[in-house]
């Protein structure tokens, strides 16, 4: 499976939560893959909500967002997030622009939470670099967070 999300913005999200730790390229790649899987899953749920309301266009409310943030305030780019949203839903669905921004906001929060936990795990392991294993370990332990 190819990853739609570029690694550079994911790396930037990790770095803003790393508090001085280094970030391996593998950590950014692993988190990008997890973001993509999570985003596609959220879009499937949103498509179900839209269908229930008799629509084929996904709206921010379908993602549980009432107030859509400014697009310029997000690190994750909206175009790849749009492609992520369409991965597991039928081609008949459309994703409204503000819904794309809402999904990008949700995914960035998801990435922030994961990056902060991965940084904690790296420090716990007495390392100065956040690795893919820290991201993977977070998801193994996520049920305890």
C-alpha positions in Angstrom: 0.0 0.0 0.0 1.4 3.4 -1.0 1.1 6.2 1.5 -0.8 9.3 0.2 0.5 11.7 2.8 3.9 13.3 2.3 6.3 12.5 5.1 7.6 16.1 5.6 4.5 17.5 7.2 4.2 14.4 9.4 7.8 14.8 10.4 7.0 18.5 11.3 4.1 17.3 13.5 6.4 14.8 15.3 9.1 17.4 15.8 6.7 19.9 17.4 5.9 17.2 19.9 9.5 15.9 20.3 10.8 18.6 22.6 14.3 18.4 21.2 14.5 14.8 20.3 15.5 13.7 16.8 13.0 12.0 14.5 13.9 9.1 12.3 12.5 8.9 8.8 11.0 5.6 9.6 9.0 7.2 12.4 7.5 9.7 10.1 6.7 7.0 7.5 5.1 4.8 10.1 3.0 7.6 11.5 2.0 8.7 8.0 0.8 5.1 7.3 -1.2 5.1 10.6 -2.7 8.5 9.8 -3.8 7.2 6.4 -5.5 4.1 7.9 -7.2 6.2 10.5 -8.4 8.8 8.0 -9.8 6.2 5.6 -11.7 4.6 8.5 -13.1 8.0 9.6 -14.2 8.6 6.0 -16.1 5.3 5.9 -17.9 6.2 9.0 -18.7 9.7 7.6 -20.0 8.2 4.4 -22.4 6.0 6.4 -23.6 9.2 8.2 -24.0 11.0 4.9 -26.0 8.1 3.4 -28.2 8.0 6.5 -29.0 11.7 5.8 -29.6 10.9 2.1 -26.5 12.7 0.8 -23.5 11.7 -1.3 -21.4 14.6 -0.1 -19.4 14.2 3.1 -19.8 17.3 5.3 -17.8 18.3 8.4 -20.7 17.2 10.7 -20.3 13.7 9.3 -16.8 13.8 10.9 -18.2 15.1 14.1 -16.9 18.6 13.5 -19.1 21.7 14.2 -16.5 24.4 13.8 -14.0 23.9 10.9 -10.6 25.4 11.6 -8.7 27.6 9.2 -6.9 25.6 6.6 -3.7 27.7 6.9 -3.3 26.8 10.5 -2.8 23.1 9.7 0.4 21.3 9.0 -1.1 18.4 7.1 -1.9 19.3 3.5 -5.5 19.1 2.4 -5.1 17.5 -1.1 -3.5 14.3 0.2 -6.1 14.2 3.0 -8.8 14.3 0.3 -7.2 11.3 -1.4 -7.0 9.5 1.9 -10.7 10.2 2.5 -11.6 8.5 -0.8 -9.5 5.4 -0.3 -12.2 3.1 1.1 -15.4 4.8 0.1 -17.4 4.5 -3.1 -16.5 6.8 -6.0 -20.0 8.2 -6.0 -19.3 10.2 -2.8 -17.9 13.7 -2.8 -16.0 15.3 0.0 -16.8 19.0 0.6 -13.8 21.3 0.9 -14.6 22.2 4.5 -15.0 18.4 5.2 -11.5 17.9 3.9 -10.2 20.6 6.2 -12.2 19.1 9.1 -10.7 15.6 8.4 -7.2 17.1 8.2 -7.7 18.8 11.5 -8.8 15.5 13.1 -5.9 13.7 11.6 -3.5 16.3 12.8 -4.8 16.0 16.4 -4.4 12.2 16.0 -0.8 12.7 14.8 -0.1 15.1 17.7 -1.3 12.7 20.3 0.6 9.8 18.8 3.8 11.9 18.4 3.7 13.1 22.0 3.3 9.5 23.2 6.1 8.3 20.9 8.4 11.0 22.3 7.6 9.9 25.8 8.4 6.3 24.9 11.7 7.3 23.3 12.7 9.2 26.4 11.6 6.2 28.5 13.9 4.0 26.4 16.7 6.6 27.1 17.0 7.5 23.4 17.5 10.8 21.8 15.7 9.7 18.6 12.0 8.9 18.1 11.9 5.7 16.0 9.1 3.8 14.2 9.2 1.3 17.0 8.0 4.1 19.4 5.0 4.8 17.1 4.3 1.1 16.9 4.6 0.6 20.6 2.2 3.5 21.2 -0.5 1.7 19.2 0.2 -1.5 21.1 -0.2 0.3 24.4 -3.0 2.8 23.2 -5.7 0.9 25.1 -3.9 1.8 28.3 -3.6 5.6 27.5 
